[in-house]
Amino acid sequence: MDYSFKEILWKQFGASLDMLRNTISMCPEELFVSNKRFFYMTYHTLVFLDYYLTLPPDSFSSPLPFTIKDSEEIPDEALDDVIPNKFYSKTELLEYLQHGHNKCHALISNLTSEKLRERFVEPPGEGAMDYSLLEILLYNMRHVQHHVGQLNLLLRQQLNIAPRWIARAKEIS
């Protein structure tokens, strides 16, 4: 496996995670507590970051538990049917982000040509994913960055603040 490929992949994925960390950290506690959309979007992003890094996906287990709700029970602020079992603090979410950061870094650091042939395959059903490891990594990075942009928009609209752009994460070790 070409070291430069892993290094580039990590620098860009890690930068997305660093931007998420900065966005969560910049959100004042009072806005974090009062704006449920910010909380739910952050939680959603972290759960799916972790999930998309899990091979096989049916072995996924979140350290911050959630419940799958049907459409009638979903709070208006939630993004989907994955509803946290409680309101997690910014500290808890930042710790979960560190868990995802470490998991992502380890996965990319240990990539081999053989590992890249593995697939992220969900059980059959509507919308079931069947992606190569490289594609799920890129999909995951895009998903994180999509929600970082939305969270930054909330900060900009509410407080006229937003964290700075991060071009690259630190080098892979």
Secondary structure, DSSP 8 states (H G I E B T S, - for coil): --HHHHHHHHHHHHHHHHHHHHHHHHS-HHHHHH-HHHHHHHHHHHHHHHHHT-SSGGG---SS-EEE--GGG--TT-SSSEEESS---HHHHHHHHHHHHHHHHHHHHT--HHHHT-EEE--SSTT--EEEHHHHHHHHHHHHHHHHHHHHHHHHHHHS-------------
